């Protein structure tokens, strides 16, 4: 029986392959299980709170809380009181976190190069545009 093509299935498989590879690559530094994603997102905008981090990573707050706790314990992230909301904390990369981020970005760049290595420049642009469009479709559906 022929199976129907599903973009979700392919994306899910690609994601799992990527996660397994990256978790292996970062295990030695303690950044396995997606902790590196927090570092990358914090580098985009330091000083965000855990709720915003969870929204940007599309993860539940409990998972992000556990990840942030581990990163703080590893001295990769500094958690500071929010001056506007005494109950909230702002997150910042520590020096150790910045140093690890360099290695993380290098490995992510390598992975991306492998994944789209035989794409032409035109195919890369089309692919990026289609992925963005797909993401917007799914975000609209969630609202």
VMD Tcl script that builds the backbone (N, CA, C; Angstrom):
set m [mol new atoms 429]
animate dup $m
set s [atomselect $m all]
$s set {name element resname resid chain x y z} {
  {N N UNK 1 A 0.842 -1.176 0.000}
  {CA C UNK 1 A 0.000 0.000 0.000}
  {C C UNK 1 A 0.890 1.242 0.000}
  {N N UNK 2 A 0.622 2.148 -0.907}
  {CA C UNK 2 A 1.409 3.371 -1.029}
  {C C UNK 2 A 0.982 4.378 0.042}
  {N N UNK 3 A 1.973 4.932 0.730}
  {CA C UNK 3 A 1.634 5.901 1.759}
  {C C UNK 3 A 1.620 7.307 1.168}
  {N N UNK 4 A 0.748 8.125 1.710}
  {CA C UNK 4 A 0.610 9.507 1.263}
  {C C UNK 4 A 1.765 10.337 1.832}
  {N N UNK 5 A 2.291 11.226 1.009}
  {CA C UNK 5 A 3.370 12.107 1.469}
  {C C UNK 5 A 2.830 13.063 2.518}
  {N N UNK 6 A 3.606 13.278 3.544}
  {CA C UNK 6 A 3.201 14.174 4.619}
  {C C UNK 6 A 4.375 15.073 4.979}
  {N N UNK 7 A 4.232 16.385 4.799}
  {CA C UNK 7 A 5.336 17.265 5.183}
  {C C UNK 7 A 5.648 17.154 6.670}
  {N N UNK 8 A 4.632 16.963 7.483}
  {CA C UNK 8 A 4.847 16.848 8.923}
  {C C UNK 8 A 5.719 15.659 9.275}
  {N N UNK 9 A 5.516 14.549 8.585}
  {CA C UNK 9 A 6.315 13.349 8.855}
  {C C UNK 9 A 7.779 13.607 8.501}
  {N N UNK 10 A 8.022 14.207 7.349}
  {CA C UNK 10 A 9.397 14.489 6.956}
  {C C UNK 10 A 10.060 15.485 7.907}
  {N N UNK 11 A 9.346 16.509 8.270}
  {CA C UNK 11 A 9.889 17.511 9.185}
  {C C UNK 11 A 10.183 16.869 10.539}
  {N N UNK 12 A 9.285 16.024 11.008}
  {CA C UNK 12 A 9.484 15.331 12.280}
  {C C UNK 12 A 10.724 14.439 12.231}
  {N N UNK 13 A 10.892 13.693 11.151}
  {CA C UNK 13 A 12.066 12.828 11.011}
  {C C UNK 13 A 13.359 13.659 10.974}
  {N N UNK 14 A 13.344 14.744 10.219}
  {CA C UNK 14 A 14.521 15.616 10.139}
  {C C UNK 14 A 14.845 16.175 11.522}
  {N N UNK 15 A 13.817 16.612 12.234}
  {CA C UNK 15 A 14.006 17.151 13.578}
  {C C UNK 15 A 14.627 16.105 14.504}
  {N N UNK 16 A 14.105 14.875 14.470}
  {CA C UNK 16 A 14.637 13.826 15.348}
  {C C UNK 16 A 16.081 13.492 15.003}
  {N N UNK 17 A 16.397 13.421 13.713}
  {CA C UNK 17 A 17.784 13.172 13.296}
  {C C UNK 17 A 18.693 14.283 13.819}
  {N N UNK 18 A 18.245 15.506 13.651}
  {CA C UNK 18 A 19.011 16.671 14.120}
  {C C UNK 18 A 19.197 16.616 15.627}
  {N N UNK 19 A 18.135 16.363 16.380}
  {CA C UNK 19 A 18.209 16.337 17.837}
  {C C UNK 19 A 19.166 15.262 18.325}
  {N N UNK 20 A 19.090 14.084 17.743}
  {CA C UNK 20 A 19.990 13.001 18.156}
  {C C UNK 20 A 21.443 13.391 17.922}
  {N N UNK 21 A 21.719 13.952 16.762}
  {CA C UNK 21 A 23.077 14.364 16.430}
  {C C UNK 21 A 23.567 15.464 17.364}
  {N N UNK 22 A 22.754 16.480 17.555}
  {CA C UNK 22 A 23.168 17.617 18.379}
  {C C UNK 22 A 23.264 17.239 19.855}
  {N N UNK 23 A 22.348 16.412 20.328}
  {CA C UNK 23 A 22.436 15.953 21.717}
  {C C UNK 23 A 23.741 15.197 21.946}
  {N N UNK 24 A 24.135 14.357 20.969}
  {CA C UNK 24 A 25.407 13.635 21.064}
  {C C UNK 24 A 26.580 14.611 21.048}
  {N N UNK 25 A 26.521 15.574 20.149}
  {CA C UNK 25 A 27.618 16.535 20.003}
  {C C UNK 25 A 27.801 17.394 21.250}
  {N N UNK 26 A 26.706 17.712 21.928}
  {CA C UNK 26 A 26.774 18.622 23.071}
  {C C UNK 26 A 26.744 17.915 24.424}
  {N N UNK 27 A 26.628 16.602 24.434}
  {CA C UNK 27 A 26.527 15.863 25.695}
  {C C UNK 27 A 27.745 16.095 26.587}
  {N N UNK 28 A 28.918 16.115 25.996}
  {CA C UNK 28 A 30.147 16.291 26.762}
  {C C UNK 28 A 30.152 17.611 27.540}
  {N N UNK 29 A 29.584 18.647 26.950}
  {CA C UNK 29 A 29.548 19.951 27.617}
  {C C UNK 29 A 28.326 20.103 28.518}
  {N N UNK 30 A 27.468 19.066 28.580}
  {CA C UNK 30 A 26.281 19.113 29.428}
  {C C UNK 30 A 25.095 19.809 28.789}
  {N N UNK 31 A 25.213 20.133 27.503}
  {CA C UNK 31 A 24.136 20.867 26.829}
  {C C UNK 31 A 23.213 19.973 26.020}
  {N N UNK 32 A 23.223 18.676 26.288}
  {CA C UNK 32 A 22.313 17.777 25.596}
  {C C UNK 32 A 20.869 18.082 25.945}
  {N N UNK 33 A 19.996 17.320 25.364}
  {CA C UNK 33 A 18.550 17.430 25.606}
  {C C UNK 33 A 18.007 18.827 25.341}
  {N N UNK 34 A 18.539 19.478 24.351}
  {CA C UNK 34 A 17.995 20.748 23.908}
  {C C UNK 34 A 18.382 21.973 24.713}
  {N N UNK 35 A 19.256 21.822 25.693}
  {CA C UNK 35 A 19.658 22.988 26.483}
  {C C UNK 35 A 20.309 24.061 25.615}
  {N N UNK 36 A 20.988 23.623 24.567}
  {CA C UNK 36 A 21.644 24.577 23.672}
  {C C UNK 36 A 20.636 25.509 23.014}
  {N N UNK 37 A 19.396 25.037 22.828}
  {CA C UNK 37 A 18.363 25.895 22.221}
  {C C UNK 37 A 18.107 27.130 23.078}
  {N N UNK 38 A 18.132 26.956 24.391}
  {CA C UNK 38 A 17.947 28.094 25.297}
  {C C UNK 38 A 19.069 29.106 25.123}
  {N N UNK 39 A 20.307 28.610 25.020}
  {CA C UNK 39 A 21.441 29.524 24.843}
  {C C UNK 39 A 21.300 30.317 23.550}
  {N N UNK 40 A 20.948 29.634 22.475}
  {CA C UNK 40 A 20.811 30.302 21.172}
  {C C UNK 40 A 19.722 31.367 21.232}
  {N N UNK 41 A 18.613 31.033 21.848}
  {CA C UNK 41 A 17.507 31.995 21.914}
  {C C UNK 41 A 17.847 33.160 22.833}
  {N N UNK 42 A 18.521 32.896 23.937}
  {CA C UNK 42 A 18.924 33.992 24.825}
  {C C UNK 42 A 19.918 34.917 24.148}
  {N N UNK 43 A 20.760 34.378 23.303}
  {CA C UNK 43 A 21.722 35.220 22.579}
  {C C UNK 43 A 21.000 36.176 21.631}
  {N N UNK 44 A 19.832 35.770 21.149}
  {CA C UNK 44 A 19.056 36.649 20.258}
  {C C UNK 44 A 18.538 37.866 21.004}
  {N N UNK 45 A 18.167 37.656 22.278}
  {CA C UNK 45 A 17.695 38.788 23.090}
  {C C UNK 45 A 17.896 38.467 24.560}
  {N N UNK 46 A 18.975 38.959 25.090}
  {CA C UNK 46 A 19.222 38.749 26.512}
  {C C UNK 46 A 18.257 39.609 27.326}
  {N N UNK 47 A 17.994 39.147 28.530}
  {CA C UNK 47 A 17.127 39.892 29.423}
  {C C UNK 47 A 15.659 39.516 29.321}
  {N N UNK 48 A 15.339 38.501 28.505}
  {CA C UNK 48 A 13.949 38.075 28.434}
  {C C UNK 48 A 13.632 37.227 29.662}
  {N N UNK 49 A 12.361 37.027 29.918}
  {CA C UNK 49 A 11.967 36.195 31.045}
  {C C UNK 49 A 11.683 34.768 30.555}
  {N N UNK 50 A 11.448 33.859 31.486}
  {CA C UNK 50 A 11.234 32.460 31.132}
  {C C UNK 50 A 9.970 32.260 30.311}
  {N N UNK 51 A 8.944 33.039 30.581}
  {CA C UNK 51 A 7.699 32.903 29.821}
  {C C UNK 51 A 7.953 33.225 28.347}
  {N N UNK 52 A 8.657 34.304 28.084}
  {CA C UNK 52 A 8.968 34.688 26.707}
  {C C UNK 52 A 9.866 33.643 26.058}
  {N N UNK 53 A 10.827 33.133 26.813}
  {CA C UNK 53 A 11.707 32.090 26.290}
  {C C UNK 53 A 10.894 30.859 25.897}
  {N N UNK 54 A 9.951 30.465 26.730}
  {CA C UNK 54 A 9.094 29.311 26.437}
  {C C UNK 54 A 8.282 29.547 25.159}
  {N N UNK 55 A 7.738 30.759 25.011}
  {CA C UNK 55 A 6.956 31.081 23.813}
  {C C UNK 55 A 7.817 31.005 22.559}
  {N N UNK 56 A 9.023 31.539 22.638}
  {CA C UNK 56 A 9.909 31.556 21.464}
  {C C UNK 56 A 10.391 30.166 21.089}
  {N N UNK 57 A 10.569 29.310 22.076}
  {CA C UNK 57 A 11.017 27.947 21.803}
  {C C UNK 57 A 9.849 26.998 21.540}
  {N N UNK 58 A 8.647 27.495 21.719}
  {CA C UNK 58 A 7.422 26.703 21.581}
  {C C UNK 58 A 7.505 25.471 22.494}
  {N N UNK 59 A 7.806 25.746 23.751}
  {CA C UNK 59 A 7.879 24.721 24.782}
  {C C UNK 59 A 7.017 25.141 25.961}
  {N N UNK 60 A 6.623 24.164 26.773}
  {CA C UNK 60 A 5.843 24.517 27.952}
  {C C UNK 60 A 6.766 25.136 28.995}
  {N N UNK 61 A 6.170 25.933 29.872}
  {CA C UNK 61 A 6.960 26.672 30.855}
  {C C UNK 61 A 7.700 25.754 31.823}
  {N N UNK 62 A 7.114 24.607 32.154}
  {CA C UNK 62 A 7.779 23.688 33.080}
  {C C UNK 62 A 9.093 23.170 32.482}
  {N N UNK 63 A 9.083 22.840 31.197}
  {CA C UNK 63 A 10.307 22.370 30.533}
  {C C UNK 63 A 11.371 23.459 30.522}
  {N N UNK 64 A 10.954 24.678 30.233}
  {CA C UNK 64 A 11.903 25.790 30.195}
  {C C UNK 64 A 12.436 26.079 31.593}
  {N N UNK 65 A 11.589 25.984 32.594}
  {CA C UNK 65 A 12.037 26.193 33.974}
  {C C UNK 65 A 13.121 25.188 34.342}
  {N N UNK 66 A 12.916 23.914 33.987}
  {CA C UNK 66 A 13.928 22.887 34.271}
  {C C UNK 66 A 15.224 23.183 33.514}
  {N N UNK 67 A 15.090 23.565 32.247}
  {CA C UNK 67 A 16.278 23.870 31.437}
  {C C UNK 67 A 17.047 25.050 32.007}
  {N N UNK 68 A 16.330 26.092 32.383}
  {CA C UNK 68 A 16.988 27.285 32.936}
  {C C UNK 68 A 17.676 26.939 34.253}
  {N N UNK 69 A 17.034 26.144 35.086}
  {CA C UNK 69 A 17.658 25.725 36.346}
  {C C UNK 69 A 18.987 25.015 36.084}
  {N N UNK 70 A 18.977 24.111 35.105}
  {CA C UNK 70 A 20.212 23.383 34.778}
  {C C UNK 70 A 21.276 24.334 34.254}
  {N N UNK 71 A 20.885 25.257 33.387}
  {CA C UNK 71 A 21.849 26.209 32.823}
  {C C UNK 71 A 22.410 27.139 33.901}
  {N N UNK 72 A 21.589 27.514 34.847}
  {CA C UNK 72 A 22.062 28.339 35.972}
  {C C UNK 72 A 23.037 27.527 36.823}
  {N N UNK 73 A 22.682 26.266 37.098}
  {CA C UNK 73 A 23.566 25.398 37.892}
  {C C UNK 73 A 24.904 25.164 37.182}
  {N N UNK 74 A 24.872 25.126 35.859}
  {CA C UNK 74 A 26.094 24.939 35.062}
  {C C UNK 74 A 26.863 26.252 34.898}
  {N N UNK 75 A 26.297 27.332 35.430}
  {CA C UNK 75 A 26.886 28.675 35.343}
  {C C UNK 75 A 26.978 29.187 33.909}
  {N N UNK 76 A 26.000 28.786 33.073}
  {CA C UNK 76 A 25.919 29.261 31.688}
  {C C UNK 76 A 24.956 30.438 31.554}
  {N N UNK 77 A 24.031 30.538 32.497}
  {CA C UNK 77 A 23.004 31.576 32.468}
  {C C UNK 77 A 22.926 32.222 33.839}
  {N N UNK 78 A 22.765 33.533 33.834}
  {CA C UNK 78 A 22.530 34.285 35.064}
  {C C UNK 78 A 21.054 34.668 35.106}
  {N N UNK 79 A 20.445 34.427 36.249}
  {CA C UNK 79 A 19.042 34.799 36.447}
  {C C UNK 79 A 19.027 35.981 37.402}
  {N N UNK 80 A 18.476 37.095 36.933}
  {CA C UNK 80 A 18.427 38.317 37.747}
  {C C UNK 80 A 16.978 38.729 37.967}
  {N N UNK 81 A 16.734 39.338 39.118}
  {CA C UNK 81 A 15.387 39.821 39.415}
  {C C UNK 81 A 14.955 40.855 38.387}
  {N N UNK 82 A 13.683 40.780 38.026}
  {CA C UNK 82 A 13.105 41.751 37.096}
  {C C UNK 82 A 12.756 43.003 37.891}
  {N N UNK 83 A 13.315 44.164 37.531}
  {CA C UNK 83 A 13.037 45.386 38.298}
  {C C UNK 83 A 11.574 45.826 38.210}
  {N N UNK 84 A 10.868 45.379 37.160}
  {CA C UNK 84 A 9.469 45.782 36.972}
  {C C UNK 84 A 8.477 44.814 37.613}
  {N N UNK 85 A 8.897 43.562 37.825}
  {CA C UNK 85 A 8.012 42.542 38.377}
  {C C UNK 85 A 8.834 41.703 39.355}
  {N N UNK 86 A 8.625 41.911 40.634}
  {CA C UNK 86 A 9.404 41.236 41.663}
  {C C UNK 86 A 9.297 39.722 41.632}
  {N N UNK 87 A 8.255 39.173 40.986}
  {CA C UNK 87 A 8.085 37.722 40.922}
  {C C UNK 87 A 8.831 37.104 39.749}
  {N N UNK 88 A 9.204 37.914 38.785}
  {CA C UNK 88 A 9.816 37.411 37.556}
  {C C UNK 88 A 11.333 37.565 37.586}
  {N N UNK 89 A 11.982 36.851 36.700}
  {CA C UNK 89 A 13.431 36.927 36.550}
  {C C UNK 89 A 13.769 37.180 35.086}
  {N N UNK 90 A 14.860 37.877 34.879}
  {CA C UNK 90 A 15.404 38.109 33.538}
  {C C UNK 90 A 16.601 37.189 33.364}
  {N N UNK 91 A 16.801 36.725 32.150}
  {CA C UNK 91 A 17.854 35.753 31.870}
  {C C UNK 91 A 18.948 36.360 31.001}
  {N N UNK 92 A 20.188 36.078 31.377}
  {CA C UNK 92 A 21.347 36.608 30.665}
  {C C UNK 92 A 22.387 35.504 30.513}
  {N N UNK 93 A 23.114 35.521 29.426}
  {CA C UNK 93 A 24.209 34.579 29.240}
  {C C UNK 93 A 25.385 34.991 30.113}
  {N N UNK 94 A 26.012 34.018 30.744}
  {CA C UNK 94 A 27.245 34.271 31.494}
  {C C UNK 94 A 28.413 34.173 30.514}
  {N N UNK 95 A 29.592 34.447 30.996}
  {CA C UNK 95 A 30.785 34.311 30.149}
  {C C UNK 95 A 30.933 32.864 29.681}
  {N N UNK 96 A 30.705 31.930 30.584}
  {CA C UNK 96 A 30.783 30.505 30.220}
  {C C UNK 96 A 29.736 30.178 29.155}
  {N N UNK 97 A 28.533 30.723 29.322}
  {CA C UNK 97 A 27.477 30.500 28.337}
  {C C UNK 97 A 27.840 31.058 26.975}
  {N N UNK 98 A 28.445 32.223 26.949}
  {CA C UNK 98 A 28.880 32.827 25.672}
  {C C UNK 98 A 29.952 31.979 24.994}
  {N N UNK 99 A 30.873 31.450 25.789}
  {CA C UNK 99 A 31.917 30.595 25.224}
  {C C UNK 99 A 31.344 29.305 24.647}
  {N N UNK 100 A 30.397 28.705 25.361}
  {CA C UNK 100 A 29.747 27.498 24.842}
  {C C UNK 100 A 28.923 27.810 23.596}
  {N N UNK 101 A 28.318 28.979 23.579}
  {CA C UNK 101 A 27.496 29.380 22.439}
  {C C UNK 101 A 28.299 29.411 21.143}
  {N N UNK 102 A 29.559 29.778 21.233}
  {CA C UNK 102 A 30.420 29.792 20.035}
  {C C UNK 102 A 30.486 28.389 19.445}
  {N N UNK 103 A 30.729 27.392 20.288}
  {CA C UNK 103 A 30.780 25.994 19.819}
  {C C UNK 103 A 29.432 25.527 19.308}
  {N N UNK 104 A 28.365 25.925 19.997}
  {CA C UNK 104 A 27.013 25.539 19.574}
  {C C UNK 104 A 26.725 26.090 18.184}
  {N N UNK 105 A 26.989 27.352 17.986}
  {CA C UNK 105 A 26.716 27.961 16.674}
  {C C UNK 105 A 27.541 27.311 15.566}
  {N N UNK 106 A 28.797 26.990 15.876}
  {CA C UNK 106 A 29.635 26.316 14.881}
  {C C UNK 106 A 29.023 24.981 14.473}
  {N N UNK 107 A 28.569 24.204 15.461}
  {CA C UNK 107 A 27.979 22.891 15.152}
  {C C UNK 107 A 26.649 23.046 14.424}
  {N N UNK 108 A 25.841 24.014 14.808}
  {CA C UNK 108 A 24.574 24.250 14.118}
  {C C UNK 108 A 24.818 24.656 12.663}
  {N N UNK 109 A 25.827 25.478 12.438}
  {CA C UNK 109 A 26.184 25.866 11.070}
  {C C UNK 109 A 26.632 24.657 10.259}
  {N N UNK 110 A 27.436 23.778 10.886}
  {CA C UNK 110 A 27.870 22.550 10.210}
  {C C UNK 110 A 26.664 21.702 9.831}
  {N N UNK 111 A 25.753 21.546 10.777}
  {CA C UNK 111 A 24.569 20.719 10.545}
  {C C UNK 111 A 23.731 21.295 9.404}
  {N N UNK 112 A 23.519 22.595 9.417}
  {CA C UNK 112 A 22.756 23.232 8.343}
  {C C UNK 112 A 23.441 23.036 6.998}
  {N N UNK 113 A 24.765 23.167 6.971}
  {CA C UNK 113 A 25.514 22.985 5.728}
  {C C UNK 113 A 25.346 21.570 5.180}
  {N N UNK 114 A 25.375 20.597 6.062}
  {CA C UNK 114 A 25.181 19.209 5.641}
  {C C UNK 114 A 23.753 19.024 5.125}
  {N N UNK 115 A 22.778 19.531 5.869}
  {CA C UNK 115 A 21.369 19.316 5.532}
  {C C UNK 115 A 20.996 19.895 4.172}
  {N N UNK 116 A 21.567 21.049 3.823}
  {CA C UNK 116 A 21.202 21.682 2.549}
  {C C UNK 116 A 22.398 21.794 1.615}
  {N N UNK 117 A 23.370 20.938 1.840}
  {CA C UNK 117 A 24.623 20.998 1.101}
  {C C UNK 117 A 24.513 20.926 -0.405}
  {N N UNK 118 A 23.565 20.171 -0.918}
  {CA C UNK 118 A 23.459 20.064 -2.369}
  {C C UNK 118 A 22.321 20.912 -2.949}
  {N N UNK 119 A 21.833 21.868 -2.178}
  {CA C UNK 119 A 20.816 22.804 -2.676}
  {C C UNK 119 A 21.516 23.943 -3.409}
  {N N UNK 120 A 20.919 24.381 -4.487}
  {CA C UNK 120 A 21.418 25.592 -5.144}
  {C C UNK 120 A 20.992 26.796 -4.308}
  {N N UNK 121 A 21.572 27.950 -4.596}
  {CA C UNK 121 A 21.193 29.175 -3.881}
  {C C UNK 121 A 19.700 29.447 -4.058}
  {N N UNK 122 A 19.212 29.229 -5.266}
  {CA C UNK 122 A 17.793 29.456 -5.544}
  {C C UNK 122 A 16.927 28.486 -4.721}
  {N N UNK 123 A 17.338 27.219 -4.670}
  {CA C UNK 123 A 16.586 26.232 -3.886}
  {C C UNK 123 A 16.596 26.582 -2.398}
  {N N UNK 124 A 17.729 27.064 -1.913}
  {CA C UNK 124 A 17.812 27.460 -0.501}
  {C C UNK 124 A 16.833 28.588 -0.191}
  {N N UNK 125 A 16.764 29.568 -1.068}
  {CA C UNK 125 A 15.832 30.691 -0.860}
  {C C UNK 125 A 14.386 30.224 -0.914}
  {N N UNK 126 A 14.071 29.390 -1.900}
  {CA C UNK 126 A 12.698 28.870 -2.023}
  {C C UNK 126 A 12.349 28.047 -0.790}
  {N N UNK 127 A 13.264 27.185 -0.382}
  {CA C UNK 127 A 13.041 26.335 0.777}
  {C C UNK 127 A 12.798 27.172 2.037}
  {N N UNK 128 A 13.630 28.177 2.250}
  {CA C UNK 128 A 13.472 29.060 3.414}
  {C C UNK 128 A 12.120 29.768 3.374}
  {N N UNK 129 A 11.749 30.269 2.206}
  {CA C UNK 129 A 10.463 30.955 2.067}
  {C C UNK 129 A 9.293 30.013 2.342}
  {N N UNK 130 A 9.374 28.791 1.843}
  {CA C UNK 130 A 8.296 27.824 2.057}
  {C C UNK 130 A 8.192 27.413 3.524}
  {N N UNK 131 A 9.326 27.232 4.182}
  {CA C UNK 131 A 9.286 26.892 5.608}
  {C C UNK 131 A 8.673 28.017 6.432}
  {N N UNK 132 A 9.037 29.259 6.113}
  {CA C UNK 132 A 8.459 30.408 6.822}
  {C C UNK 132 A 6.949 30.472 6.599}
  {N N UNK 133 A 6.548 30.226 5.365}
  {CA C UNK 133 A 5.120 30.243 5.031}
  {C C UNK 133 A 4.377 29.138 5.784}
  {N N UNK 134 A 4.972 27.971 5.844}
  {CA C UNK 134 A 4.366 26.860 6.568}
  {C C UNK 134 A 4.215 27.198 8.047}
  {N N UNK 135 A 5.268 27.777 8.632}
  {CA C UNK 135 A 5.218 28.168 10.042}
  {C C UNK 135 A 4.095 29.174 10.286}
  {N N UNK 136 A 3.969 30.165 9.413}
  {CA C UNK 136 A 2.902 31.162 9.566}
  {C C UNK 136 A 1.524 30.505 9.466}
  {N N UNK 137 A 1.347 29.582 8.534}
  {CA C UNK 137 A 0.074 28.857 8.414}
  {C C UNK 137 A -0.286 28.164 9.721}
  {N N UNK 138 A 0.713 27.500 10.298}
  {CA C UNK 138 A 0.463 26.755 11.531}
  {C C UNK 138 A 0.232 27.684 12.716}
  {N N UNK 139 A 0.935 28.797 12.774}
  {CA C UNK 139 A 0.726 29.758 13.857}
  {C C UNK 139 A -0.668 30.369 13.773}
  {N N UNK 140 A -1.114 30.682 12.574}
  {CA C UNK 140 A -2.466 31.238 12.389}
  {C C UNK 140 A -3.515 30.248 12.866}
  {N N UNK 141 A -3.283 28.982 12.571}
  {CA C UNK 141 A -4.224 27.938 12.960}
  {C C UNK 141 A -4.332 27.802 14.468}
  {N N UNK 142 A -3.229 28.058 15.181}
  {CA C UNK 142 A -3.208 27.957 16.645}
  {C C UNK 142 A -4.008 29.057 17.309}
  {N N UNK 143 A -4.071 30.219 16.674}
  {CA C UNK 143 A -4.748 31.382 17.290}
  {C C UNK 143 A -6.238 31.256 17.330}
}
mol reanalyze $m
mol bondsrecalc $m
mol representation Tube
mol addrep $m
